[in-house]
Amino acid sequence: MHWMDGFWGGGFMMIFWLIIIIAGIAILVKWLTEKSSSSTKEESALDILKKRYVRGAINKEQFERMKKEIM
């Protein structure tokens, strides 16, 4: 009897390796998309300062003073 005959032969092994390959591709795609989205999430100090001013957390004088310190 050949070792590829029976339960581990042909069809089952092909399906097993196909699942492994698809899972690997899915993990790679997920890793790449998370990596690219994390680099775009970083905000500059000026962006954060502008958001604080728009929300009303700081007034115009504080905004101008902090902006000068950042630049």
N, C-alpha and C positions, 0 to 999 in steps of 0.2 A: 504494500500500500504506500502510495506517495504521501509525503508530509503535507502537501497542500490539499489533500482530499479531506472530506468531512467538514466538521463544524468550523474550523479555522481556515478552511480553504476558500479560494476564489471570492465569492460575493461578500462574505462577512468581512474579510480583511480589507477589501476595497472600500466598503462602507466605513469601516473603522478609520482608515487613513484619510478618507474624504472628510470625515467629521473633525479629525485632528487638524487638517489643513485649513478648513473653514474657521475653526475656533482660533487658530493662530492668526489668520488674516483679520478676524474681528477684533482680537486683542491689539494687534498692531494699529489698526485704524483708530480704535478708541484712544490708545496712547498718543498717537500723532495729533488727534483733534484736541485732546486735553492739553497737550504741550503748546500748541499754537494758540489756544484760547487763553491760557494763563499768561502768555507774554503780552497779549493785547489788553489785559485787565489792569496793568500797572498805570497809575495816574501820576502826573507830575505834581509837585508841591503847589504850583500855580493853579492847576485844575482843581485841586482840593480846596484851595483858598477861595476860588471863584464860587464853588458850590456853597461854601459856608456863608459867603456874602449874600448870595441869592436866597438862601434859606432864612437869612436874618440873624444868623448866629453871631455875626460881627457887623459893626457899622462901617460907614465909608472911610472914616479916619483910620480905623484899625486895619481895614483892607489895604489902604494905600501904604501905611507904615510896614505892614507885613510883606507887601509886594516888593517894596524897596529892599527889605532885608533879604528876600529870596533872590532878587536879581543882583 
